């Protein structure tokens, strides 16, 4: 009598109908049953497994409903002939040979989107920007806020406002005013799943294929990708210590401009007030929108807070973008847009179509932290910690490299850009590999420049690294700089030999 095949040494626990169905399905798809394709009778299989016959019958009926077996009265079940003849059963999966047909958006995304790369593990020091230290997360305050949100049992479980929790938007309205002098109505705030979704909404609603958009050069790569995926073309504008060079905008017609005026990413410049007004005047002239990404405004050390573009007169065309990814955690995926009033209903409709709304418990937990002052206290604490990390990094870099390096963007934020004056940019890959071998993760600034416009490229012809420090402790920063110095010395020795 045929039996249900089990792996050698397998001890069968008492199984339910679902488990029996899944085991048989996998065996059928794995060609376990012979040429005749016969399965055990329901009575025999029930006896073998120590379950009721009805349990096996339920599993067989599900397999039959899916067309995997044929059941006839008075006969044992048999693997469906159609399954065998059509070759639907494969022992291994093979890549399909058929041509993949994508939309225009899909094709552009395949060309411009970044490839997800597995991050190296077991590094002694990883200077990757954007990572935060788990020890900085306010576990107890967040736990209390989440519990409070979950114990407020709603009258019913239903989809919420696509713009976000009213409680959170009111809390954000107050926070933006007291921390960034941003005045807005609650209805202008759209809560999104991180700043990246905010950028995606802007791209979908404001750009068409063939349009142009202004980008800082160098600038935030993920913003460039999301805008380019619409089919729009980037117009890179160089930046300096005063931010975007707005003099170059005079004759450039574009649908939007993406800027980081309070702390330019990655070089760290602050946009001068005259340039801010020039940018706003340009937006009015060409009926364009300005996306102001205020991504790390909470971290300022050697400089006073700078009012955002949104707080200036004539900022009706500014879309303000904020996030908690740099203060709480990038894993929470909570960000927010402050949009012009005339765009509020459009952004709300797009958000609803995209994913209904951002998860509500996390929104209300953040609202509680903002209302109770726990968020402000946390920001003050991590600002102090990251200020200490920053100083340790600066001291270690200067001690190891001295005047052989130039450091940009140290006055604010969670990273610095380090230029190695005597290492040509052509040695970048070799330095990255040498550091990786020693257990140090380093990341070049070169990819953040727009290489599709070589004539406008303003990248120095030396190695530049974006070095984040918010995820590292003092000993890791010190050790990482020591090992990086060894890697640099090895590279220099090879070049001289």
Secondary structure, DSSP 8 states (H G I E B T S, - for coil): -------TT-------HHHHHHHHHHHHHTT-S-TT-B---HHHHHHHHTS-HHHHHHHHHHHHHTTSEE--TTS--EE-HHHHHTT---SS-----S-----HHHHHHHHHS--------S-SEE--TT---GGGS-HHHHHHHHHHHHHS--SS-----TT--HHHHHHHHHHHHHHH-----GGGEEEESHHHHHHHHHHHHH--TT-EEEEEES--HHHHHHHHTTT-EEEEEEEETTEE-GGGGTT---SEEEE-TTS-TTT-----HHHHHHHHHHHHHHT-EEEEE-TTTT-BSSS-----GGGSTT-TTEEEEEESTTTT-TTS--EEEE--GGGHHHHHHHHHHHHSSS-HHHHHHHHHHHHHTHHHHHHHHHHHHHHHHHHHHHHHHHHHHGGGEEEESTTBSSEEEEEEEEEEGGGHHHHHHHHHHTTEE--BSGGGS-TT-GGG----SEEEEEEE-TT--HHHHHHHHHHHHHHHHHHHHHHH-
